[in-house]
Amino acid sequence: MKPWFTVCCAILLGGCAVGTDYRRPAVSTPTAFRFDLNPSSARLSEWSSVYHDDKLSALVREALANGFDVQIAAARVEEARATAIEARAGFLPAISLDGTVGRGKNDTFNSPYPNGGLIANSGAATLGALWEFDLWGRVRRDNEAARARWLASKEGRRAVELSLMSDIAATYFELMEMDKELAISEQAVTSFAESREIFSQRVEGGTASALESARAQADWDDATAEIPADREAIAQLENRLSILVGRLPGPITRESLEVSIDRFPSIPAGLPSDLIERRPDILEAEDELRAANADVGEAMGEFFPKIGLTAVFGQISPDLKGFTRADSRVWGIGANADAPLFEGGRLVGQYKGAKAFRTEEEKRYAQTVLIAFQEVSDALVARDSLVERRLSEVDEVKSLEGAVELSRNRYSAGKADYFEVLEAQQQLFPAQRALARTQRDQLLACVALYRALGGSWSDERGRP
């Protein structure tokens, strides 16, 4: 066989790689999100412009700079990047320096060697090189897998950041809702105290029984007992939020619930196909699938011979006196091949395991996409239904506030009994709490939608 033919075959073989090239698996996507009547493909706004809350934005920036979850995710990215650099070294020759010097009897280069019983000095200094021809693409698949896992770690970091921002916003809104509940509890205490005072005056005047005053006292005690529980919940939420942003537990500055509701954001849902391109968990799952596909090719490459070049250059002498002479110089170049003949099923098992893992990652990718559509649909439903519920509860609270005022005036005029007053109050304050919780849930639904849509990274993947 002519040498040029061998070289051409090597070049042609070097252009291909074992295994199949990655292709994104087909997944079913709806043409529009459920219950979203006006889909938009507009890019999501940055976090700071979604809620127009400077205090919340400051907390998010602090968390991204100091949060432990973000720092851990950043370390994982660096770890994966280092692995990719390590894998890329397979394209280059490995060069090593080897040196030895020794003195002994029947010993040469620190190894037993008969020399007639002489005591002699020996020394060697050589440079060695080994370079594997990637004829089958095994090294390329290894690099492809390492790079894909590096990209997956970057998407994982973005997923952590998005999750952290969502958790901070959710806790922030829960904290504002508890502020509102504490204010409602304090208002209830004041209102029941006023009723108790009115009832007590009528008891003292002989126009009412002690039962009225006792009932008002019991309602006042019940409302008063809510205040310590509300304060405890507020402190716990402040502590949780402090830990999320990476600081010691302590107080948190914040806006009021009413202010946030007035700034209620309108988040475009976009088109379903955009979701696959911007949700970090979907992108991470796809990169993991790409890596698993490359692992299959690498496992296939293990069945083929590994062919490489070796080279050596240096000085070697069994006598140190002649170490620098020209006849002590050593050099050589050669080729080697290492082909598996019998591995006892190890390579077969490795290959089948890689294929099974690729199937697992493919199913996980499809599942991640479906879950993403479910989360968006759930958030859209919650967003719309909570708006309607809040409007109804606002009307209910206004009606009950009027009922409390009217019943108290009727009682003072002797046209109603104390049950009418207490009943109106007992209905008002739970309704106010329910409204505050609905306002909180409305904001939380917005957080869930923003998170489900992938945050503000629709076209900022930062891929190298």
ZATORKOL-186470 format. One record per residue: x, y, z of N, C-alpha, C in turn. Coordinates in steps of 0.1 Angstrom, whole numbers, plus 2048, in hexadecimal, padded with zeros to 3 digits. Layout:
XYZXYZXYZ
...
! end
This chain:
8087F480080080080080980C800
8068167F780E8227F680C82B802
81783280681583B81180B845810
80A84B8038008568027F2851804
7EF8458007E283F8027DF83E810
7E98398187E78388267E484682D
7EB8508297E985D82E7DB86382B
7D786181E7CA86581A7BF85E822
7C18518247B684A82C7B685083A
7C28538407C285884D7BB86684E
7BD86E8437B787B8437A887A842
7A387183979586F83878F86A844
79586084A79085A857790865862
79A86D86279B87786C79088286B
78988286077E88C85E771887863
77087B86776387686D76587287B
75987088275A86C89074F862892
75385889B74984D89E73D8538A5
73284C8A47268508AA71E85A8A1
71285D8A570A86689E70B8748A3
70B87E89A70B88C89E6FE88F8A4
6FF8998AE6F389C8B66E98A48AE
6DC8A08AF6D18A88AA6C68A98B5
6C18B58B66B78B78C06AB8AE8BE
6A78A68C869B89E8C668E8A68C4
6858A18BC6798A78BA6708A68C6
66A8B28CA6618B28D66548B98D1
6498B58D763C8BC8D363B8C98DA
6388D38D36368E18D86298E68D4
6218EC8DD6158F28D96178FF8D1
60D9038C960E90F8C160D91B8C9
60791A8D56059258DE6039208EC
6079288F66059249045F6924907
5F291A90F5E49199135E092591B
5D492A9185CE93691E5D594391B
5DF9439135E694F90F5E0954902
5D795E9035D09628F75D996B8EE
5E39728F35EB97B8EC5FA9778ED
5FE96C8E760C9698E86159738E2
6219748E862B97E8E36389778E3
64097A8D864E9748D865897E8DD
6539898E465C9938E966598E8F3
6719938F467B98E8FE67699390C
67898B91667598F92367D99A928
6789A393067F9AE9366899A9940
6939B194369C9AE94E6959AF95B
69A9A89656939A69726909B4978
69A9BD9786989CA97E68C9D2979
6889CF96C67E9D79666709CF966
6709C496C6649BC96C65B9C1977
6609C39836589C798F6599D5992
6639DC98D6659EA98F6679EC99E
66E9E49A56709E59B367F9E59B6
6849F19BA6939F29BC6989EA9C7
6909E89D26949E19DD6969D29D9
68C9CD9D268D9BF9CD6999BD9C4
69B9C69BB6A69C59B16B39C59B9
6B49CD9C36C09CE9CB6C39C09D2
6B89BA9D76BA9AD9DD6BE9A39D3
6B99A39C76BD99A9BC6CB99C9B9
6D09A89B76DE9AA9B46E79A59BF
6E39A89CB6EB9A39D66EC9949D7
6E198D9D46E197F9D46EA9799C8
6E997F9BD6F197A9B170097C9B4
7039869BC7119899BF7169809CB
70D97E9D57129779E170B96A9E5
7019669DD6F995A9E070294D9DF
7019459E97099389E870592F9DD
6F892E9DA6F49259CF6FB92A9C2
6FB9379BF70193C9B37109399B3
71793B9BE7259399BF72892A9BD
7209219C27229139C072090F9B1
7169159AB71391399D71F918994
72592499873092999173C920992
73E91A99E74991099F747904997
73B9009957388F498C73B8F897E
73890497A73C90896C74B90796A
75290C97476190C9737668FE973
7608F597A7648E797B7618E196D
7568E39677538DE95A75C8E494F
75F8F09507688F79477768F0948
77B8EE9547888E79557888D994F
77C8D295077B8C594A77C8C693B
7758D09367768D29277848D5922
78B8DD92A7998E09277A28D3927
79F8CB9317A68BE9327A38B5926
7968B59227938AC9167998B290A
79A8BF9087A08C58FC7AF8C28FA
7B58BE9067C38BB9057C68AE8FD
7BB8A68FB7BD89A8F37C089C8E4
7BE8A98DF7C28AC8D27D18AF8D0
7D78B18DB7E68B58DA7EF8AA8DF
7FB8AA8DB8058A08DF8088A28EE
80A8978F580E89890381D896903
8248A09098328A19098378A0917
84189791A845895928855896928
85A89A93386889A93686B88F940
87688793C87987C94588887D947
88C87C95489B87D95789E873962
8AA86E9618AE86596C8BD86596D
8C38639798D186297B8D3858986
8DD8509858DF8469908EE840990
8F183999A8FE83299C8FC8259A2
90181A99D8FF80D9A390780399C
9077F79A290E7EB99D9037E2996
9077DE98A8FD7D79828F07DE982
8F17EB9808E57F39808E77FE975
8DD80096D8DE80A9638D0812963
8D181F9648C58279648BB82396F
8C181F97B8BA81C9868B180F985
8B680697C8AF7F997A8BA7EF979
8B77E397F8C17D897F8C57D5970
8D27D596E8D77D19608E57CC962
8E87C095D8F67BA95F9007C2957
90B7C795D9157CE9569237C995B
9247BC95E9307B69629347B9970
92B7BE97892E7C19869357CF988
9357D797E93B7E497F9327EE986
9387F798D93080299393180E98A
92681298592681D97B91B82797E
91D83297891383D97890B83D96B
8FE84196B8F684195F8EC84D960
8E88529558DF85D9558D885E947
8CC8649488C486593C8BB87193E
8B98799338B08849338A9884925
89C882925895881918888888918
88488D90C87789290A86F888902
86388590785A87B90084D8828FC
84887D8F183B8838EB8328778E7
8258798E981B86F8E580F8778E0
80B8738D380087A8CD7F78708C6
7EA86F8CB7E18668C57DA86B8B9
7DA8648AE7D28678A27C48658A5
7BC86F8A47AD86E8A77A686989A
7AA85D8957A485888979585688A
79185189578384D89677A85889D
7808638A177886D8A777586B8B6
77C8628BD77A85F8CB77D86C8D3
7888728D078C87D8D87838898D5
77E88A8C97758958C67688938CD
7638878CE7578858D67598878E4
7648848E97678878F77678968FA
76D89E8F076D8AC8F275E8B28F0
7578AC8E77498B08E57418AE8F2
7438A38F873C8A09057408AA910
74D8AC9117528B591C74D8C391A
74D8C890D7488D690A7398D790D
7328CD9097238CD90B7208CD91A
7288C69227258C79317298D4937
7338DA9317378E893572B8F1932
7268F192671B8F992370F8F692C
70D8E992F7028E59387038EC946
7108EC94A7128F2957710901957
71290894C70F91694B70091894B
6F89109446EA9119456E590D953
6EC9049596E89009676EA90C970
6F591496D6F79209766EC92A973
6E792C9676DD9359646D093096A
6CD92396A6C191E9716C2921980
6CE9209866CF9239946CC932996
6D193A98E6CF94998F6C094C98E
6BA9469846AC9499826A394498E
6A79389936A093299E6A293B9AB
6AE9409AC6B19489B86AA9559B7
6A995C9AB6A29689AA6939669AC
68E95B9A86809589AA67D9559B9
68694E9C068494C9CE6849599D6
68D9629D268E96F9D96829779D7
67D9779CB67197F9C86659799CF
66496B9CF6589659D66599689E5
6649669EB6669699F96639789FC
6679809F466598F9F56569929F5
64F98C9EC64098F9EB6399889F7
63E97C9FB638976A0763A97FA13
646985A1464998EA1F64099AA1F
63D9A0A146349ACA136269A8A16
62299BA12615997A16613995A25
61E990A2C61D98FA3A61D99DA41
6239A7A3B6229B4A406149B9A40
60D9B5A355FF9B9A335F69B2A3D
5F99A5A3F5F199DA495F49A3A57
6009A7A5A6029ADA685FA9BAA69
5FA9C2A5F5F29CEA5F5E39CBA61
5DE9C0A5A5D09BCA5C5CE9B8A6A
5D79B0A705D59ACA7E5D59B8A87
5DE9C1A855DE9CDA8E5D19D5A8C
5CC9D6A805BF9DDA7D5B49D5A84
5B49C8A835AA9C0A8A5A99C2A99
5B59C3A9F5B69C6AAD5B09D3AB1
5B39DDAA85AE9EAAAB59F9EAAA9
59A9E3A9F58B9E3A9C5849DCAA7
5899D0AAB5829C9AB65839D0AC3
58E9D8AC558F9E0AD25849EBAD2
5829F1AC65779FBAC656A9F5AC8
5679E9AC355A9E2AC55599DFAD4
5649DAAD95649D6AE85609E2AF0
5669EEAEC5649FAAF45559FEAF3
54F9FDAE7541A00AE55389F7AED
53B9EAAED5339E0AF45349E3B03
5419E5B085439E7B1653B9F4B1B
53B9FEB13533A0AB17524A07B18
51F9FFB0F5119FCB1050E9F2B1B
5189E9B1E5169E1B2A5159E9B37
51F9F3B3851F9FBB43512A04B44
50CA07B39500A0FB394F3A07B3B
4F59F9B3C4EA9F1B3E4E19EEB32
4E79F1B264DF9EFB1A4E39E3B12
4EE9DCB174F39D0B114F79C6B1B
4F89BAB174FD9AFB2050C9AEB20
5119A7B2A5209A4B2B52499BB20
51B994B1A51F98AB0F525992B03
51F99EB005249A5AF55339AAAF7
5359AFB035439B3B0654D9A7B06
54899BB0B550990B0C55498BAFE
54A98BAF554D987AE7557990AE0
55599DAE255E9A7ADC56C9A5AE2
56D9A2AEF57A99FAF5581993AEF
579988AED57E97CAE758397EAD9
57C986AD1581989AC458D992AC4
58E99BACD59A9A3ACF5A699AAD2
5A4991ADC5AF988AE05B497FAD4
5AA97BACC5AD972AC05B697AAB6
5B2987AB45B998FAAA5C7992AB0
5C8995ABD5D5998AC35DE98DAC2
5D9980AC35E2974AC25E8973AB4
5E2978AAA5E7977A9C5F497FA9A
5F598AAA2601993AA060E98DAA2
610985AAE61D97FAAF621975AA4
61696DAA0618964A9561C96AA88
616976A8561A97DA79628982A7A
62C988A8663998DA87644982A86
640976A8B64996BA8A64B967A7C
640966A74641963A6664A96DA5E
64897AA62650984A5B65F982A5E
662980A6A67097EA6E676972A66
66F967A6667495BA5F67695EA50
66C965A4A66E968A3B67A972A39
67C97BA42687984A4169497CA42
695973A4B6A196AA4D6A3962A40
69895CA3B69A954A2F69F95CA23
69A968A2269E971A176AC975A19
6B0978A256BE97BA286C8970A24
6C4964A276CD959A236CD958A14
6C295AA0D6C29599FE6CC9639F8
6CD96F9FE6D69799F86E49789FD
6E696EA066F496CA0B6F8975A16
6EF979A1F6F2981A2A6ED97BA37
6F1980A426ED97BA4F6DE97EA51
6D6976A586C8979A5A6C6987A60
6BC98EA5B6BA99BA606AE9A2A59
6AB9AEA5C69F9B5A566A19B7A47
6969B8A3F6979BBA3168E9C7A2E
6949D0A2768C9DCA226849D8A16
6779DDA1566E9D8A0B6639E2A09
65C9E09FD6519E99FA6449E2A01
6399E99FE62C9E3A036259DB9F9
61C9D29FD6159C99F460D9D19E9
6079DC9EE5FF9E49E56079EA9DA
6139EF9DD61C9F59D36209EB9C9
6239DE9CD6269D49C361B9D09BA
60F9D09C06039CD9B86009D79AD
6029E49B16009EF9A860A9EE99C
6169E899F6209E79946209D998E
6149D398F6139C598B6189C397C
6229BB97A6289BA96D6209B2963
6229B695661C9AE94B6279A7944
62899A94563399294062E98B933
63498D92763098691B63497891C
62B96F91862E96191963795C90D
63696390263E95F8F66389538EF
63F94E8E663B9428DE6419358E5
63A92A8E563F91E8EB64C91A8E5
64F91C8D865C9188D366791F8D9
66492C8DD66F9348E467492E8F1
66B9278F766E92190567A918904
67B9108F96869068F869390D8F7
69391A8F269F9218EF6A492A8FB
69B92C90569F93590F69E93091E
69792492069791F92D6A4918931
6AB91C93B6B891693E6B8908941
6AD9039486AC8F594B6AB8EC93E
6A38F19346A28EA9286AF8EA920
6B68F69206C38F69196CD8ED920
6CC8ED92D6D68E49356D38D5932
6C68D29316C28C492E6C78C0920
6C68CA9166CA8C79096D98C5908
6E18CE90F6EF8CC90F6F48BF916
6ED8BB9206F08AE9266ED8A291C
6E28A49146DF89A90A6EA89A8FF
6EE8A68FB6F98A78F17068A08F6
7098A290371589B90971388C909
70788790D70487990D7058738FF
70187A8F57028758E77118748E3
71987E8E772787D8E472E8728EC
72986F8F872F86390072D8568F8
7228558F171F8498E972A8478DE
72D8538D77388528CD74584F8D3
7488558DF7558528E67568438E9
74B83D8EE74A82F8F274C8268E5
74782A8DA7498238CD7588248C9
75E82F8CC76C8318C87758278CF
7718238DB77A81A8E377B80C8DC
7728098D37747FC8CB77E7FC8C1
7838088BD78C80A8B279B80B8B7
7A48088AF7B28098B37B68188B6
7BE81A8C07C48278C37D28288BD
7D38318B37E08328AC7E68408AF
7F383F8B17F984C8B580884C8B1
80E8578B281C8598B082485B8BD
8308568BE8388578CA84585D8C5
84B8658CD85986B8CA86086C8D7
86E86B8D687686D8E18838748DD
88987C8E58958838E289C8878EF
8A98858F08B08888FC8BF8828FC
8C48819088D187C90A8D0870914
8D88669118D885A9198E6854919
8EB8509258F884A9268F9842932
8FF83693090282D93C90E832944
91483D93F92084294691E852946
91D85895191B86695292686E94B
93286994A93C87094393A872935
93286992F92F86B92092187091E
91B87692890D87A92690B88491C
91588D91A914898911919895903
91F88A9019248878F49198858EA
91D8878DD9138868D290E8778D1
91686E8D49118608D390885C8DE
9068658E88FC8628F38EE8688F0
8ED86E8E58E08748E18D78698DD
8CA86B8E08C08618DD8B48688D7
8AF8628CC8A28688C689B85C8BF
88F85E8BE8878538B78798588B4
8738538AA8658568A785E8498A2
8528478A684B83B8A283C83C8A3
83683289F8278318A08238258A9
8188278AF81381B8B780481A8B5
7FF80E8B77F180B8B67ED8028C1
7E18058C77DC7FD8D27CE7FA8CF
7CB7ED8CC7BD7E98C87B87DF8D2
7AC7E18D77A67D78E07A27CA8D9
7A67BF8DF7A37B28D97987AB8E2
79B7AB8EF7917A48F87917AC905
7857B19087837BA9147797B491D
7747A891A76B7A192375D7A8924
7597AF91A74C7B691A74D7C491F
7597C99247597D692A7557E1920
75B7E19147587EB90A7497EA905
7447DE9047367DC90072D7E290B
7307DF9177287E59227297F4923
7357F992173680792172E80E916
72E80890A72780D8FF71880D901
71380190670580090970080A914
70980B91E705814928704823923
70E82791A70D83491570083690D
6FC82C9056F082D8FD6E482E906
6E48279116D882791A6D8835921
6E383A9246E484792B6DF852921
6E38519146DE85A90A6CF85A909
6C984E90A6BA84D9096B4853916
6BB8519216B685792E6B686792D
6C186C9276C287B9266B888091C
6B58789116AB87D90769D87D90D
69A87391568D87491C68C87F926
69788192D69788C937695899930
69C89B92569A8A791D68B8A9919
68589F9146778A091066E8A391C
67189D92766989F93366B8AE938
6778B393767A8C193B6728CA933
6718C89266698D191D65A8D0921
6558C49236478C39276448CA934
64D8C893E64B8CF94B64B8DE949
6548E39406558F193E6488F7938
6428F092F6358F492A62A8F4934
62A8EA93D6218E99486228F5951
62E8F895563190395E62C910958
62E91294C62A91F94561A91F945
61491494160691394160091694F
60590F95960091196760192096B
60D92696860F93496C60693D965
60393A9585FA9439505EC942956
5E79359595DA93495F5D993B96D
5E49399755E39409825E394F980
5EB9549775EC9639755DE968972
5D79629695CA9679645BF96596F
5BF9599755B495697F5B695F98C
5C29619905C596999C5C197899A
5C297D98E5BD98B98B5AE98C98E
5A798298959898298B595980999
59C9779A05999759AE59C9829B6
5A79889B35AB9949BB5A099F9B9
59B9A19AD5919AB9AB5849A89B3
58099B9B45759989BB57799A9CA
5839979CF5869989DD5879A79E1
58C9AF9D858C9BE9DB57E9C39DD
5759BF9D55679C39D65619BD9E3
5649B19E755F9AB9F35649B39FF
5719B69FF5779BEA0B5709CBA0C
56E9D2A015679DFA025599DEA07
5529D4A035459D2A085459CFA17
54E9C6A1B54F9C3A2A5539CFA32
55C9D7A2D5609E3A345549ECA36
54B9EDA2C53F9F5A2D5359EFA37
5359E1A3752C9DAA405309DCA4E
53D9DCA515429DEA5F53E9ECA64
5409F6A5C53DA04A5F52EA05A62
526A00A58517A01A595129F9A66
5179EDA685129E6A745169EDA81
5219F3A815259FAA8E51CA06A90
519A0DA85510A19A87502A14A8B
4FDA09A854F0A04A894F09FFA97
4FB9F9A9C4FB9F5AAA4FBA01AB3
503A0BAB0503A17AB84F5A1EAB9
4EEA1CAAE4E0A22AAD4D6A19AB3
4DAA0DAB74D0A04ABD4C89FCAB3
4CC9FCAA74C59F6A9C4CB9E8A98
4D59E3A9F4DB9D6A9C4E19D1AA9
4E29C3AA94E89BDAB54F79BBAB3
4FE9B7ABE50C9B6ABD5119ABAB3
5089A1AB150C996AA850F99CA99
5079A6A965089ACA885169B3A87
51A9BAA925279C1A915339B7A91
5329ADA9A53D9A3A9A53E99BA8E
532997A8853298FA7C539997A71
5369A4A7053C9ABA6554B9ACA66
54F9AEA7355E9AFA755649A2A73
55E997A7756498AA75565986A67
55C98BA5E55D989A50567992A49
56999EA4E5729A8A475809A3A48
5859A0A5459499EA55599992A4E
592987A4F59697BA4659597EA37
58C986A3358B98AA25597993A21
59B99CA2A5A79A4A285B399BA27
5B4992A2F5C0988A2F5C0980A21
5B497CA1E5B3974A115B797DA05
5B398AA055B79939FB5C69959FA
5CC996A065DB998A065E298BA01
5DD980A045E39739FF5E19729F0
5D59769EB5D39769DD5DC97F9D5
5DE98B9DB5E89959D55F698F9D5
5FA9889E06079819E16079769D6
5FD96E9D55FD9639CB5FD9689BD
5F79749BB5F897A9AE60697E9AA
60D9839B361C9869B162497A9B0
6219709B86289639B762695C9A9
61A95E9A461795899761F95F98C
62196C98E62A97398463896E985
63D96C99264A96699464B95898D
64195098F64194398964194397A
63A94D97463994E966647953960
64D95D96765A961963664956963
66394E96E66D94396F66A938965
65D93596265992B95965D92F94A
65D93C94866194093A670941938
67893F94268693E94168D94B944
68695594B68D96194F69096A943
69B97194469F97B93A6AA977931
6AA96A92E6B59649266B095F919
6A79659136A19609066AC95F8FB
6B59698FB6BF9698F16CD96D8F6
6CF9699036DC96C9096E396090F
6E49569076EA94990C6F994A90F
6FF95490870D95590A71694A906
7129438FB7199378F772693B8F0
7319348F473E9388ED73E9338DF
! end
